[in-house]
Amino acid sequence: MRNPLGSWRCDVVVGDMPEAVDFVVVGAGPGGYTAALTAAAAGRDVVLVDAAGDEGVGGVCLLEGCI
């Protein structure tokens, strides 16, 4: 899967977060990843959380359903 975050760093973390972040976005569907990209573009440290991990970016509608 192409990295939707472009040039921003994208790490997968399992377990405790080793550092503080500015925003935690829950759900990597269209609203979630847009919010995460917008915050990252503004220079904020962002964590994007999805139950499906990096395979969940795009959401169910994009990946499996509507589109």
C-alpha positions as CSV (number, residue, x, y, z in Angstrom):
1,M,0.0,0.0,0.0
2,R,1.2,3.5,-0.9
3,N,2.1,5.6,2.2
4,P,-0.8,8.2,2.3
5,L,1.3,10.4,4.5
6,G,3.7,11.2,1.7
7,S,7.0,12.5,3.1
8,W,6.0,12.6,6.7
9,R,7.3,9.9,9.0
10,C,5.0,6.9,9.4
11,D,5.8,4.5,12.2
12,V,3.8,1.5,13.5
13,V,3.8,1.4,17.3
14,V,2.4,-1.6,19.2
15,G,2.1,-1.1,23.0
16,D,3.0,2.1,25.0
17,M,3.8,5.3,23.2
18,P,7.4,6.3,24.1
19,E,6.7,10.1,23.8
20,A,3.9,12.6,23.9
21,V,2.0,13.6,20.8
22,D,-0.2,16.6,20.0
23,F,-3.1,14.7,18.4
24,V,-4.5,11.2,18.5
25,V,-6.9,10.4,15.7
26,V,-9.0,7.3,16.1
27,G,-10.0,5.6,12.8
28,A,-8.2,5.8,9.5
29,G,-11.2,6.2,7.3
30,P,-11.6,9.3,5.0
31,G,-12.2,11.6,8.0
32,G,-9.5,10.2,10.2
33,Y,-6.6,10.2,7.7
34,T,-7.6,13.7,6.4
35,A,-7.5,15.0,10.0
36,A,-4.2,13.3,10.6
37,L,-2.7,14.7,7.4
38,T,-4.0,18.2,8.1
39,A,-2.5,18.2,11.7
40,A,0.8,16.8,10.4
41,A,1.0,19.4,7.7
42,A,0.5,22.1,10.4
43,G,3.6,20.7,12.2
44,R,1.9,18.7,14.9
45,D,3.0,15.3,16.1
46,V,0.1,12.9,15.3
47,V,-0.8,9.3,16.0
48,L,-3.4,7.7,13.7
49,V,-5.0,4.6,15.3
50,D,-7.0,2.0,13.4
51,A,-8.0,-1.5,14.4
52,A,-6.7,-2.8,11.1
53,G,-3.3,-1.2,11.4
54,D,-1.8,0.3,8.3
55,E,-4.1,-2.0,6.2
56,G,-7.0,0.0,7.6
57,V,-6.0,3.4,6.0
58,G,-8.9,4.4,3.8
59,G,-11.6,2.8,5.8
60,V,-14.0,0.0,5.1
61,C,-16.0,2.0,2.5
62,L,-12.9,2.7,0.4
63,L,-11.2,-0.7,0.8
64,E,-14.0,-3.2,0.9
65,G,-17.4,-1.6,0.4
66,C,-18.9,1.5,-1.3
67,I,-16.2,2.6,-3.7
